Amino acid sequence: MVDMMRRFELYDALFYAEQRLSRAVLQITALQKRRSALNVRFTTVQEDEDECIRLLAGHRLMIVDGVLDMYFRYCHRKRREILKLRAEIAGGTPEVENSDGESDMATDDEEDGDVD
């Protein structure tokens, strides 16, 4: 009975992690569209003599770049979480691909850079 409840909790966590990942991907798509529009605006105002307008456009572009970076990192963490949950449900060990495409056994500490 306890095993059945644990399995249900794993499926529940997997479902919510996948939902959050799909929402984050939608946000990335919207932010990329926003970034391309801001990039057009930024290149247009580079010829403007008013420095305030140029700086404002540059700052807006940097903010969107920063938010996009945060969403990319969030999606990467969620993807790793989903892989770990699927492996736990299947009864195996969680193999997670690193940025080079190689598999390794990663822990949460290694993902966040908290390894001593």
A tleap script that builds the chain and sets N, CA, C and O, in Angstrom:
source leaprc.protein.ff14SB
mol = sequence {
  NMET VAL ASP MET MET ARG ARG PHE GLU LEU
  TYR ASP ALA LEU PHE TYR ALA GLU GLN ARG
  LEU SER ARG ALA VAL LEU GLN ILE THR ALA
  LEU GLN LYS ARG ARG SER ALA LEU ASN VAL
  ARG PHE THR THR VAL GLN GLU ASP GLU ASP
  GLU CYS ILE ARG LEU LEU ALA GLY HIE ARG
  LEU MET ILE VAL ASP GLY VAL LEU ASP MET
  TYR PHE ARG TYR CYS HIE ARG LYS ARG ARG
  GLU ILE LEU LYS LEU ARG ALA GLU ILE ALA
  GLY GLY THR PRO GLU VAL GLU ASN SER ASP
  GLY GLU SER ASP MET ALA THR ASP ASP GLU
  GLU ASP GLY ASP VAL CASP
}
set mol.1.N position { 0.825 -1.200 0.000 }
set mol.1.CA position { 0.000 0.000 0.000 }
set mol.1.C position { 0.864 1.257 0.000 }
set mol.1.O position { 0.583 2.216 -0.719 }
set mol.2.N position { 1.928 1.241 0.822 }
set mol.2.CA position { 2.807 2.398 0.893 }
set mol.2.C position { 3.511 2.603 -0.438 }
set mol.2.O position { 3.686 3.734 -0.892 }
set mol.3.N position { 3.918 1.489 -1.065 }
set mol.3.CA position { 4.586 1.574 -2.354 }
set mol.3.C position { 3.656 2.179 -3.401 }
set mol.3.O position { 4.085 2.955 -4.255 }
set mol.4.N position { 2.382 1.814 -3.325 }
set mol.4.CA position { 1.399 2.340 -4.267 }
set mol.4.C position { 1.233 3.852 -4.073 }
set mol.4.O position { 1.128 4.599 -5.047 }
set mol.5.N position { 1.209 4.294 -2.822 }
set mol.5.CA position { 1.085 5.731 -2.545 }
set mol.5.C position { 2.324 6.482 -3.021 }
set mol.5.O position { 2.212 7.574 -3.578 }
set mol.6.N position { 3.500 5.903 -2.806 }
set mol.6.CA position { 4.743 6.534 -3.263 }
set mol.6.C position { 4.749 6.653 -4.786 }
set mol.6.O position { 5.167 7.671 -5.337 }
set mol.7.N position { 4.286 5.610 -5.450 }
set mol.7.CA position { 4.234 5.629 -6.911 }
set mol.7.C position { 3.247 6.707 -7.393 }
set mol.7.O position { 3.513 7.409 -8.368 }
set mol.8.N position { 2.120 6.826 -6.707 }
set mol.8.CA position { 1.151 7.858 -7.060 }
set mol.8.C position { 1.767 9.249 -6.884 }
set mol.8.O position { 1.576 10.122 -7.731 }
set mol.9.N position { 2.494 9.455 -5.801 }
set mol.9.CA position { 3.159 10.737 -5.564 }
set mol.9.C position { 4.182 11.037 -6.650 }
set mol.9.O position { 4.322 12.184 -7.074 }
set mol.10.N position { 4.891 10.017 -7.096 }
set mol.10.CA position { 5.870 10.210 -8.169 }
set mol.10.C position { 5.191 10.605 -9.470 }
set mol.10.O position { 5.648 11.515 -10.163 }
set mol.11.N position { 4.094 9.919 -9.804 }
set mol.11.CA position { 3.355 10.277 -11.015 }
set mol.11.C position { 2.787 11.697 -10.916 }
set mol.11.O position { 2.784 12.441 -11.897 }
set mol.12.N position { 2.317 12.054 -9.747 }
set mol.12.CA position { 1.783 13.397 -9.529 }
set mol.12.C position { 2.881 14.447 -9.702 }
set mol.12.O position { 2.678 15.463 -10.368 }
set mol.13.N position { 4.033 14.197 -9.103 }
set mol.13.CA position { 5.163 15.127 -9.235 }
set mol.13.C position { 5.621 15.216 -10.682 }
set mol.13.O position { 5.965 16.298 -11.157 }
set mol.14.N position { 5.630 14.098 -11.383 }
set mol.14.CA position { 6.020 14.090 -12.793 }
set mol.14.C position { 5.046 14.909 -13.629 }
set mol.14.O position { 5.465 15.685 -14.489 }
set mol.15.N position { 3.760 14.743 -13.383 }
set mol.15.CA position { 2.751 15.496 -14.127 }
set mol.15.C position { 2.936 17.002 -13.933 }
set mol.15.O position { 2.937 17.759 -14.903 }
set mol.16.N position { 3.093 17.436 -12.680 }
set mol.16.CA position { 3.241 18.865 -12.416 }
set mol.16.C position { 4.555 19.415 -12.947 }
set mol.16.O position { 4.603 20.560 -13.396 }
set mol.17.N position { 5.615 18.629 -12.907 }
set mol.17.CA position { 6.891 19.080 -13.462 }
set mol.17.C position { 6.787 19.252 -14.978 }
set mol.17.O position { 7.320 20.214 -15.530 }
set mol.18.N position { 6.107 18.329 -15.646 }
set mol.18.CA position { 5.925 18.450 -17.089 }
set mol.18.C position { 5.051 19.649 -17.444 }
set mol.18.O position { 5.292 20.324 -18.444 }
set mol.19.N position { 4.037 19.911 -16.622 }
set mol.19.CA position { 3.186 21.080 -16.860 }
set mol.19.C position { 3.977 22.372 -16.718 }
set mol.19.O position { 3.853 23.278 -17.542 }
set mol.20.N position { 4.789 22.453 -15.672 }
set mol.20.CA position { 5.603 23.655 -15.459 }
set mol.20.C position { 6.612 23.837 -16.586 }
set mol.20.O position { 6.869 24.960 -17.021 }
set mol.21.N position { 7.180 22.734 -17.058 }
set mol.21.CA position { 8.136 22.819 -18.162 }
set mol.21.C position { 7.455 23.317 -19.429 }
set mol.21.O position { 8.008 24.158 -20.138 }
set mol.22.N position { 6.274 22.813 -19.720 }
set mol.22.CA position { 5.582 23.258 -20.941 }
set mol.22.C position { 5.191 24.735 -20.847 }
set mol.22.O position { 5.254 25.457 -21.842 }
set mol.23.N position { 4.789 25.185 -19.659 }
set mol.23.CA position { 4.482 26.615 -19.497 }
set mol.23.C position { 5.728 27.475 -19.661 }
set mol.23.O position { 5.665 28.560 -20.239 }
set mol.24.N position { 6.849 26.997 -19.158 }
set mol.24.CA position { 8.098 27.748 -19.286 }
set mol.24.C position { 8.532 27.834 -20.750 }
set mol.24.O position { 9.064 28.856 -21.183 }
set mol.25.N position { 8.305 26.769 -21.503 }
set mol.25.CA position { 8.645 26.788 -22.931 }
set mol.25.C position { 7.774 27.815 -23.661 }
set mol.25.O position { 8.258 28.518 -24.548 }
set mol.26.N position { 6.512 27.902 -23.299 }
set mol.26.CA position { 5.642 28.925 -23.896 }
set mol.26.C position { 6.132 30.328 -23.559 }
set mol.26.O position { 6.097 31.221 -24.407 }
set mol.27.N position { 6.583 30.524 -22.333 }
set mol.27.CA position { 7.116 31.825 -21.933 }
set mol.27.C position { 8.391 32.154 -22.713 }
set mol.27.O position { 8.608 33.301 -23.103 }
set mol.28.N position { 9.228 31.145 -22.936 }
set mol.28.CA position { 10.451 31.370 -23.713 }
set mol.28.C position { 10.111 31.806 -25.124 }
set mol.28.O position { 10.742 32.713 -25.666 }
set mol.29.N position { 9.121 31.169 -25.719 }
set mol.29.CA position { 8.705 31.538 -27.074 }
set mol.29.C position { 8.226 32.992 -27.111 }
set mol.29.O position { 8.592 33.745 -28.013 }
set mol.30.N position { 7.421 33.377 -26.146 }
set mol.30.CA position { 6.920 34.749 -26.095 }
set mol.30.C position { 8.064 35.734 -25.861 }
set mol.30.O position { 8.101 36.801 -26.474 }
set mol.31.N position { 8.990 35.382 -24.983 }
set mol.31.CA position { 10.115 36.275 -24.707 }
set mol.31.C position { 11.048 36.399 -25.905 }
set mol.31.O position { 11.626 37.463 -26.126 }
set mol.32.N position { 11.205 35.335 -26.677 }
set mol.32.CA position { 12.045 35.422 -27.867 }
set mol.32.C position { 11.432 36.352 -28.912 }
set mol.32.O position { 12.143 37.085 -29.599 }
set mol.33.N position { 10.109 36.313 -29.022 }
set mol.33.CA position { 9.431 37.251 -29.923 }
set mol.33.C position { 9.625 38.682 -29.433 }
set mol.33.O position { 9.895 39.586 -30.224 }
set mol.34.N position { 9.487 38.877 -28.137 }
set mol.34.CA position { 9.678 40.203 -27.551 }
set mol.34.C position { 11.113 40.682 -27.764 }
set mol.34.O position { 11.352 41.853 -28.059 }
set mol.35.N position { 12.069 39.751 -27.607 }
set mol.35.CA position { 13.472 40.105 -27.783 }
set mol.35.C position { 13.758 40.522 -29.227 }
set mol.35.O position { 14.501 41.476 -29.457 }
set mol.36.N position { 13.183 39.827 -30.186 }
set mol.36.CA position { 13.420 40.193 -31.583 }
set mol.36.C position { 12.829 41.565 -31.896 }
set mol.36.O position { 13.424 42.341 -32.645 }
set mol.37.N position { 11.667 41.866 -31.328 }
set mol.37.CA position { 11.074 43.195 -31.522 }
set mol.37.C position { 11.938 44.273 -30.869 }
set mol.37.O position { 12.145 45.341 -31.444 }
set mol.38.N position { 12.440 43.987 -29.664 }
set mol.38.CA position { 13.317 44.953 -28.998 }
set mol.38.C position { 14.643 45.118 -29.727 }
set mol.38.O position { 15.223 46.204 -29.728 }
set mol.39.N position { 15.123 44.046 -30.345 }
set mol.39.CA position { 16.371 44.132 -31.090 }
set mol.39.C position { 16.211 45.046 -32.306 }
set mol.39.O position { 17.112 45.820 -32.629 }
set mol.40.N position { 15.061 44.952 -32.980 }
set mol.40.CA position { 14.775 45.848 -34.105 }
set mol.40.C position { 14.736 47.290 -33.608 }
set mol.40.O position { 15.305 48.187 -34.230 }
set mol.41.N position { 14.070 47.500 -32.500 }
set mol.41.CA position { 13.985 48.847 -31.923 }
set mol.41.C position { 15.368 49.358 -31.527 }
set mol.41.O position { 15.692 50.526 -31.741 }
set mol.42.N position { 16.172 48.477 -30.953 }
set mol.42.CA position { 17.514 48.864 -30.509 }
set mol.42.C position { 18.384 49.266 -31.691 }
set mol.42.O position { 19.092 50.270 -31.611 }
set mol.43.N position { 18.351 48.516 -32.781 }
set mol.43.CA position { 19.158 48.879 -33.944 }
set mol.43.C position { 18.649 50.166 -34.587 }
set mol.43.O position { 19.425 50.934 -35.156 }
set mol.44.N position { 17.347 50.396 -34.492 }
set mol.44.CA position { 16.783 51.625 -35.059 }
set mol.44.C position { 17.230 52.858 -34.275 }
set mol.44.O position { 17.545 53.883 -34.880 }
set mol.45.N position { 17.263 52.783 -32.957 }
set mol.45.CA position { 17.594 53.956 -32.150 }
set mol.45.C position { 19.101 54.169 -32.014 }
set mol.45.O position { 19.526 55.160 -31.421 }
set mol.46.N position { 19.907 53.268 -32.547 }
set mol.46.CA position { 21.350 53.480 -32.492 }
set mol.46.C position { 21.758 54.742 -33.256 }
set mol.46.O position { 22.773 55.362 -32.942 }
set mol.47.N position { 20.974 55.112 -34.246 }
set mol.47.CA position { 21.255 56.309 -35.030 }
set mol.47.C position { 20.698 57.567 -34.376 }
set mol.47.O position { 21.004 58.674 -34.819 }
set mol.48.N position { 19.899 57.424 -33.348 }
set mol.48.CA position { 19.283 58.562 -32.669 }
set mol.48.C position { 20.338 59.324 -31.868 }
set mol.48.O position { 21.260 58.732 -31.308 }
set mol.49.N position { 20.188 60.628 -31.826 }
set mol.49.CA position { 21.148 61.453 -31.094 }
set mol.49.C position { 20.873 61.468 -29.588 }
set mol.49.O position { 21.770 61.777 -28.802 }
set mol.50.N position { 19.674 61.146 -29.187 }
set mol.50.CA position { 19.304 61.177 -27.782 }
set mol.50.C position { 19.849 59.928 -27.077 }
set mol.50.O position { 19.428 58.804 -27.351 }
set mol.51.N position { 20.790 60.159 -26.168 }
set mol.51.CA position { 21.437 59.046 -25.476 }
set mol.51.C position { 20.477 58.301 -24.553 }
set mol.51.O position { 20.607 57.090 -24.374 }
set mol.52.N position { 19.520 59.010 -23.970 }
set mol.52.CA position { 18.555 58.375 -23.062 }
set mol.52.C position { 17.745 57.293 -23.776 }
set mol.52.O position { 17.506 56.217 -23.228 }
set mol.53.N position { 17.334 57.592 -24.985 }
set mol.53.CA position { 16.545 56.622 -25.747 }
set mol.53.C position { 17.394 55.399 -26.074 }
set mol.53.O position { 16.919 54.267 -25.982 }
set mol.54.N position { 18.655 55.624 -26.456 }
set mol.54.CA position { 19.545 54.499 -26.766 }
set mol.54.C position { 19.780 53.630 -25.538 }
set mol.54.O position { 19.738 52.402 -25.618 }
set mol.55.N position { 20.030 54.279 -24.399 }
set mol.55.CA position { 20.274 53.519 -23.177 }
set mol.55.C position { 19.036 52.750 -22.728 }
set mol.55.O position { 19.134 51.602 -22.296 }
set mol.56.N position { 17.883 53.382 -22.830 }
set mol.56.CA position { 16.636 52.720 -22.443 }
set mol.56.C position { 16.390 51.478 -23.294 }
set mol.56.O position { 16.025 50.425 -22.771 }
set mol.57.N position { 16.590 51.604 -24.602 }
set mol.57.CA position { 16.405 50.453 -25.489 }
set mol.57.C position { 17.420 49.354 -25.168 }
set mol.57.O position { 17.080 48.171 -25.187 }
set mol.58.N position { 18.645 49.734 -24.877 }
set mol.58.CA position { 19.664 48.753 -24.515 }
set mol.58.C position { 19.361 48.049 -23.208 }
set mol.58.O position { 19.562 46.842 -23.080 }
set mol.59.N position { 18.875 48.810 -22.238 }
set mol.59.CA position { 18.531 48.212 -20.941 }
set mol.59.C position { 17.355 47.256 -21.057 }
set mol.59.O position { 17.354 46.194 -20.435 }
set mol.60.N position { 16.364 47.621 -21.840 }
set mol.60.CA position { 15.225 46.728 -22.045 }
set mol.60.C position { 15.670 45.420 -22.688 }
set mol.60.O position { 15.207 44.341 -22.316 }
set mol.61.N position { 16.567 45.530 -23.648 }
set mol.61.CA position { 17.083 44.343 -24.317 }
set mol.61.C position { 17.870 43.463 -23.339 }
set mol.61.O position { 17.752 42.238 -23.370 }
set mol.62.N position { 18.661 44.083 -22.484 }
set mol.62.CA position { 19.432 43.317 -21.498 }
set mol.62.C position { 18.515 42.630 -20.480 }
set mol.62.O position { 18.786 41.505 -20.060 }
set mol.63.N position { 17.440 43.301 -20.090 }
set mol.63.CA position { 16.498 42.710 -19.135 }
set mol.63.C position { 15.839 41.471 -19.735 }
set mol.63.O position { 15.739 40.436 -19.076 }
set mol.64.N position { 15.394 41.576 -20.975 }
set mol.64.CA position { 14.761 40.426 -21.623 }
set mol.64.C position { 15.771 39.296 -21.788 }
set mol.64.O position { 15.423 38.127 -21.621 }
set mol.65.N position { 17.026 39.635 -22.116 }
set mol.65.CA position { 18.067 38.606 -22.212 }
set mol.65.C position { 18.264 37.899 -20.872 }
set mol.65.O position { 18.419 36.679 -20.832 }
set mol.66.N position { 18.259 38.655 -19.779 }
set mol.66.CA position { 18.422 38.067 -18.456 }
set mol.66.C position { 17.258 37.161 -18.072 }
set mol.66.O position { 17.459 36.084 -17.513 }
set mol.67.N position { 16.056 37.599 -18.371 }
set mol.67.CA position { 14.874 36.784 -18.065 }
set mol.67.C position { 14.876 35.511 -18.920 }
set mol.67.O position { 14.525 34.433 -18.440 }
set mol.68.N position { 15.271 35.646 -20.182 }
set mol.68.CA position { 15.370 34.466 -21.043 }
set mol.68.C position { 16.383 33.475 -20.493 }
set mol.68.O position { 16.137 32.269 -20.494 }
set mol.69.N position { 17.516 33.971 -20.024 }
set mol.69.CA position { 18.538 33.103 -19.445 }
set mol.69.C position { 17.993 32.369 -18.225 }
set mol.69.O position { 18.243 31.176 -18.053 }
set mol.70.N position { 17.253 33.075 -17.384 }
set mol.70.CA position { 16.665 32.430 -16.204 }
set mol.70.C position { 15.678 31.340 -16.609 }
set mol.70.O position { 15.657 30.270 -16.001 }
set mol.71.N position { 14.863 31.600 -17.627 }
set mol.71.CA position { 13.917 30.585 -18.086 }
set mol.71.C position { 14.633 29.381 -18.684 }
set mol.71.O position { 14.197 28.247 -18.488 }
set mol.72.N position { 15.736 29.610 -19.419 }
set mol.72.CA position { 16.500 28.494 -19.967 }
set mol.72.C position { 17.062 27.629 -18.842 }
set mol.72.O position { 17.017 26.401 -18.922 }
set mol.73.N position { 17.586 28.257 -17.806 }
set mol.73.CA position { 18.124 27.505 -16.673 }
set mol.73.C position { 17.005 26.743 -15.947 }
set mol.73.O position { 17.187 25.594 -15.546 }
set mol.74.N position { 15.871 27.383 -15.786 }
set mol.74.CA position { 14.722 26.735 -15.144 }
set mol.74.C position { 14.290 25.512 -15.948 }
set mol.74.O position { 14.031 24.454 -15.375 }
set mol.75.N position { 14.212 25.650 -17.264 }
set mol.75.CA position { 13.808 24.520 -18.114 }
set mol.75.C position { 14.820 23.382 -18.019 }
set mol.75.O position { 14.446 22.209 -18.022 }
set mol.76.N position { 16.079 23.728 -17.936 }
set mol.76.CA position { 17.102 22.692 -17.820 }
set mol.76.C position { 16.947 21.926 -16.504 }
set mol.76.O position { 17.051 20.700 -16.476 }
set mol.77.N position { 16.699 22.660 -15.415 }
set mol.77.CA position { 16.485 22.000 -14.115 }
set mol.77.C position { 15.235 21.130 -14.134 }
set mol.77.O position { 15.250 20.016 -13.611 }
set mol.78.N position { 14.154 21.625 -14.732 }
set mol.78.CA position { 12.914 20.854 -14.801 }
set mol.78.C position { 13.106 19.599 -15.651 }
set mol.78.O position { 12.571 18.540 -15.324 }
set mol.79.N position { 13.864 19.715 -16.736 }
set mol.79.CA position { 14.119 18.565 -17.582 }
set mol.79.C position { 14.868 17.489 -16.800 }
set mol.79.O position { 14.553 16.303 -16.900 }
set mol.80.N position { 15.854 17.913 -16.027 }
set mol.80.CA position { 16.591 16.952 -15.197 }
set mol.80.C position { 15.670 16.320 -14.149 }
set mol.80.O position { 15.746 15.119 -13.889 }
set mol.81.N position { 14.808 17.133 -13.558 }
set mol.81.CA position { 13.863 16.614 -12.562 }
set mol.81.C position { 12.926 15.583 -13.185 }
set mol.81.O position { 12.646 14.549 -12.578 }
set mol.82.N position { 12.443 15.862 -14.391 }
set mol.82.CA position { 11.550 14.942 -15.085 }
set mol.82.C position { 12.269 13.631 -15.390 }
set mol.82.O position { 11.698 12.556 -15.209 }
set mol.83.N position { 13.507 13.712 -15.847 }
set mol.83.CA position { 14.270 12.501 -16.131 }
set mol.83.C position { 14.486 11.667 -14.873 }
set mol.83.O position { 14.398 10.440 -14.911 }
set mol.84.N position { 14.769 12.339 -13.760 }
set mol.84.CA position { 14.965 11.625 -12.493 }
set mol.84.C position { 13.672 10.956 -12.036 }
set mol.84.O position { 13.686 9.812 -11.581 }
set mol.85.N position { 12.558 11.673 -12.158 }
set mol.85.CA position { 11.274 11.098 -11.757 }
set mol.85.C position { 10.906 9.901 -12.626 }
set mol.85.O position { 10.434 8.883 -12.119 }
set mol.86.N position { 11.120 10.021 -13.931 }
set mol.86.CA position { 10.821 8.897 -14.824 }
set mol.86.C position { 11.685 7.691 -14.487 }
set mol.86.O position { 11.212 6.555 -14.498 }
set mol.87.N position { 12.951 7.944 -14.188 }
set mol.87.CA position { 13.844 6.837 -13.836 }
set mol.87.C position { 13.422 6.198 -12.522 }
set mol.87.O position { 13.482 4.977 -12.374 }
set mol.88.N position { 12.993 7.020 -11.567 }
set mol.88.CA position { 12.552 6.480 -10.277 }
set mol.88.C position { 11.267 5.665 -10.434 }
set mol.88.O position { 11.095 4.637 -9.778 }
set mol.89.N position { 10.383 6.119 -11.291 }
set mol.89.CA position { 9.153 5.373 -11.543 }
set mol.89.C position { 9.473 4.039 -12.208 }
set mol.89.O position { 8.874 3.012 -11.888 }
set mol.90.N position { 10.421 4.069 -13.136 }
set mol.90.CA position { 10.798 2.847 -13.841 }
set mol.90.C position { 11.631 1.914 -12.978 }
set mol.90.O position { 11.795 0.738 -13.301 }
set mol.91.N position { 12.159 2.447 -11.869 }
set mol.91.CA position { 12.937 1.613 -10.968 }
set mol.91.C position { 14.413 1.603 -11.276 }
set mol.91.O position { 15.156 0.825 -10.680 }
set mol.92.N position { 14.857 2.435 -12.179 }
set mol.92.CA position { 16.268 2.491 -12.543 }
set mol.92.C position { 16.981 3.629 -11.843 }
set mol.92.O position { 16.438 4.287 -10.955 }
set mol.93.N position { 18.211 3.837 -12.268 }
set mol.93.CA position { 18.976 4.959 -11.733 }
set mol.93.C position { 18.864 6.114 -12.702 }
set mol.93.O position { 18.881 5.904 -13.915 }
set mol.94.N position { 18.751 7.320 -12.200 }
set mol.94.CA position { 18.564 8.468 -13.086 }
set mol.94.C position { 19.851 8.837 -13.806 }
set mol.94.O position { 20.822 9.255 -13.176 }
set mol.95.N position { 19.860 8.682 -15.127 }
set mol.95.CA position { 20.981 9.144 -15.932 }
set mol.95.C position { 20.567 10.454 -16.567 }
set mol.95.O position { 19.522 10.546 -17.211 }
set mol.96.N position { 21.398 11.465 -16.379 }
set mol.96.CA position { 21.090 12.794 -16.874 }
set mol.96.C position { 22.185 13.203 -17.835 }
set mol.96.O position { 23.370 13.036 -17.548 }
set mol.97.N position { 21.781 13.745 -18.993 }
set mol.97.CA position { 22.767 14.205 -19.963 }
set mol.97.C position { 23.313 15.554 -19.539 }
set mol.97.O position { 22.565 16.427 -19.096 }
set mol.98.N position { 24.633 15.723 -19.677 }
set mol.98.CA position { 25.209 17.033 -19.420 }
set mol.98.C position { 25.180 17.844 -20.707 }
set mol.98.O position { 24.635 17.390 -21.713 }
set mol.99.N position { 25.753 19.022 -20.685 }
set mol.99.CA position { 25.668 19.916 -21.836 }
set mol.99.C position { 26.397 19.376 -23.060 }
set mol.99.O position { 26.122 19.815 -24.177 }
set mol.100.N position { 27.325 18.428 -22.878 }
set mol.100.CA position { 28.059 17.851 -23.999 }
set mol.100.C position { 27.311 16.682 -24.623 }
set mol.100.O position { 27.775 16.111 -25.610 }
set mol.101.N position { 26.165 16.318 -24.064 }
set mol.101.CA position { 25.384 15.210 -24.572 }
set mol.101.C position { 25.790 13.878 -23.977 }
set mol.101.O position { 25.246 12.841 -24.359 }
set mol.102.N position { 26.739 13.883 -23.045 }
set mol.102.CA position { 27.173 12.657 -22.397 }
set mol.102.C position { 26.309 12.418 -21.170 }
set mol.102.O position { 25.842 13.362 -20.532 }
set mol.103.N position { 26.100 11.138 -20.843 }
set mol.103.CA position { 25.325 10.811 -19.652 }
set mol.103.C position { 26.214 10.812 -18.435 }
set mol.103.O position { 27.371 10.395 -18.498 }
set mol.104.N position { 25.679 11.276 -17.337 }
set mol.104.CA position { 26.387 11.209 -16.069 }
set mol.104.C position { 25.370 11.112 -14.947 }
set mol.104.O position { 24.189 11.403 -15.131 }
set mol.105.N position { 25.838 10.709 -13.806 }
set mol.105.CA position { 24.986 10.624 -12.639 }
set mol.105.C position { 25.102 11.944 -11.901 }
set mol.105.O position { 26.067 12.163 -11.170 }
set mol.106.N position { 24.139 12.818 -12.083 }
set mol.106.CA position { 24.212 14.152 -11.486 }
set mol.106.C position { 23.331 14.214 -10.244 }
set mol.106.O position { 22.287 13.567 -10.162 }
set mol.107.N position { 23.782 15.005 -9.290 }
set mol.107.CA position { 22.993 15.244 -8.094 }
set mol.107.C position { 22.495 16.671 -8.126 }
set mol.107.O position { 22.936 17.469 -8.953 }
set mol.108.N position { 21.587 16.994 -7.237 }
set mol.108.CA position { 21.072 18.355 -7.178 }
set mol.108.C position { 22.166 19.348 -6.848 }
set mol.108.O position { 22.148 20.471 -7.350 }
set mol.109.N position { 23.131 18.955 -6.004 }
set mol.109.CA position { 24.218 19.856 -5.653 }
set mol.109.C position { 25.083 20.174 -6.863 }
set mol.109.O position { 25.513 21.315 -7.034 }
set mol.110.N position { 25.341 19.177 -7.704 }
set mol.110.CA position { 26.150 19.403 -8.886 }
set mol.110.C position { 25.429 20.310 -9.867 }
set mol.110.O position { 26.070 21.130 -10.525 }
set mol.111.N position { 24.104 20.184 -9.983 }
set mol.111.CA position { 23.340 20.999 -10.900 }
set mol.111.C position { 23.408 22.465 -10.522 }
set mol.111.O position { 23.541 23.327 -11.390 }
set mol.112.N position { 23.319 22.753 -9.244 }
set mol.112.CA position { 23.281 24.132 -8.796 }
set mol.112.C position { 24.658 24.715 -8.587 }
set mol.112.O position { 24.781 25.898 -8.272 }
set mol.113.N position { 25.695 23.921 -8.753 }
set mol.113.CA position { 27.051 24.414 -8.569 }
set mol.113.C position { 27.464 24.503 -7.123 }
set mol.113.O position { 28.368 25.270 -6.794 }
set mol.114.N position { 26.825 23.733 -6.234 }
set mol.114.CA position { 27.120 23.794 -4.805 }
set mol.114.C position { 28.118 22.742 -4.358 }
set mol.114.O position { 28.262 22.497 -3.160 }
set mol.115.N position { 28.814 22.111 -5.308 }
set mol.115.CA position { 29.768 21.073 -4.955 }
set mol.115.C position { 31.029 21.717 -4.426 }
set mol.115.O position { 31.526 22.682 -5.007 }
set mol.116.N position { 31.570 21.176 -3.291 }
set mol.116.CA position { 32.784 21.754 -2.703 }
set mol.116.C position { 34.009 21.344 -3.470 }
set mol.116.O position { 35.120 21.739 -3.115 }
savepdb mol mol.pdb
quit
